[in-house]
């Protein structure tokens, strides 16, 4: 079985400061990991994914994420937050070689304060 | 760009009514998915399909059925709507290939059952 945990329902950060949104996962084998962003009353937009190789993955809008196999984590990061980054963020996992569907976390509401 | 189109953004139905939610994708993707999104619960998979006329139950299939008569179209059916099915419904599609593909989402259908 595959699962994802996002331990923080809400993250607040000041504009210009670095931000981190946390994600841990559980799979039996190796994971494919994804981050999505959702703006109010919209669908989810893909930000980035980890498939294999370099543990630091770069994505859209200046976001990056670091895969840590020993800690089973895939935290989303950005060096300098913008007010426009305020949105709902979802982490998702697919177990390599066995699943077609993604399993999503419960989401983290990011608020960037001006 | 991949486009996933959900037929209705907002619906209001009465308890006991039959409800159809339609989803069409234009990128010849094999996989299509229906998720529901509720605050604090993230996205939960209802059903998915990996080929025409094929369907697989997700985590919460009770009270729902699906139909995939053509590759580009995946319909979610609520045979007899109930108030606990009030939710945001998200359709998604993906290319299977080597299993690394991300999901592409529609804008969502917000269903209210009175």
HADDOCK unambig.tbl for C-alpha pairs under 7 A between the chains (distance, minus, plus):
assign (segid A and resid 32 and name CA) (segid B and resid 100 and name CA) 6.92 0.50 0.50
assign (segid A and resid 42 and name CA) (segid B and resid 107 and name CA) 4.98 0.50 0.50
assign (segid A and resid 42 and name CA) (segid B and resid 108 and name CA) 6.48 0.50 0.50
assign (segid A and resid 43 and name CA) (segid B and resid 90 and name CA) 6.97 0.50 0.50
assign (segid A and resid 43 and name CA) (segid B and resid 105 and name CA) 5.77 0.50 0.50
assign (segid A and resid 43 and name CA) (segid B and resid 106 and name CA) 5.51 0.50 0.50
assign (segid A and resid 43 and name CA) (segid B and resid 107 and name CA) 4.08 0.50 0.50
assign (segid A and resid 43 and name CA) (segid B and resid 108 and name CA) 5.53 0.50 0.50
assign (segid A and resid 44 and name CA) (segid B and resid 105 and name CA) 5.78 0.50 0.50
assign (segid A and resid 51 and name CA) (segid B and resid 100 and name CA) 6.65 0.50 0.50
assign (segid A and resid 104 and name CA) (segid B and resid 42 and name CA) 6.55 0.50 0.50
assign (segid A and resid 104 and name CA) (segid B and resid 43 and name CA) 5.85 0.50 0.50
assign (segid A and resid 105 and name CA) (segid B and resid 42 and name CA) 5.79 0.50 0.50
assign (segid A and resid 106 and name CA) (segid B and resid 40 and name CA) 5.68 0.50 0.50
assign (segid A and resid 106 and name CA) (segid B and resid 41 and name CA) 4.94 0.50 0.50
assign (segid A and resid 106 and name CA) (segid B and resid 42 and name CA) 3.69 0.50 0.50
assign (segid A and resid 106 and name CA) (segid B and resid 43 and name CA) 6.96 0.50 0.50
assign (segid A and resid 107 and name CA) (segid B and resid 42 and name CA) 5.63 0.50 0.50
